[in-house]
Structure formats: C-alpha cells, structure tokens
Amino acid sequence: MKNTEAPKNTKKTSRNFSPKLSNLEVSMSYEGLSLKAKKQQSLEELKRQYAR
C-alpha cells in the first residue's frame, strides 16, 4: 500500500466581506443602533463648536 497525499493548495484565498450600506443600516436599526450622519458645517459653526 502506498501513502499518497493529496496535492496541497498553498495559494491562500481570502474574501473580505463588506455588506451593502443599506442592509447594514436596516440590520443595525433592529438592534437599536444607527450610523452617524455626516452633515456639512460652515466654518463659523465649527469655530463656535471648538472655541475655548
């Protein structure tokens, strides 16, 4: 009887999972979470916000 090994697949394949944003928002809403909404602020608003 011979000891034969199957050829080893040395090439690693990896797939990065990235969900659609709309699906992610719906899924998070079921858990009571939400994404931060980015709103454009004027320069004056930013100065007031970060004034010391």
C-alpha positions in Angstrom: 0.0 0.0 0.0 1.3 3.4 -1.0 1.0 6.5 1.2 -0.2 9.2 -1.2 -1.1 12.7 -0.2 -3.5 15.0 -2.0 -1.7 18.0 -3.6 -1.7 20.8 -1.1 -3.2 24.0 -2.1 -0.6 26.5 -1.0 -2.4 29.5 -2.5 -4.5 31.2 0.1 -7.7 32.7 -1.0 -9.4 35.2 1.2 -12.5 37.1 0.6 -13.3 40.2 2.5 -17.0 40.5 3.4 -18.4 44.0 3.0 -22.2 44.3 3.4 -24.2 46.8 1.4 -24.7 50.0 3.4 -28.5 49.9 3.2 -28.5 46.3 4.5 -26.2 47.3 7.3 -28.4 50.3 8.3 -31.5 48.1 8.5 -29.7 45.4 10.5 -28.4 48.0 12.9 -31.8 49.6 13.3 -33.2 46.3 14.5 -30.6 46.3 17.3 -31.4 49.9 18.2 -28.2 51.3 16.7 -27.6 53.9 14.0 -24.8 55.3 11.9 -23.6 58.9 12.5 -24.9 61.2 9.9 -22.3 63.5 8.4 -23.6 67.0 7.9 -21.6 69.8 6.4 -20.9 72.5 8.8 -19.8 76.0 8.0 -16.5 77.4 9.1 -18.3 79.7 11.6 -20.2 76.8 13.2 -17.0 74.8 13.6 -15.3 77.8 15.2 -18.1 78.2 17.7 -18.1 74.5 18.4 -14.4 74.3 19.2 -14.0 77.7 20.8 -12.4 77.6 24.2 
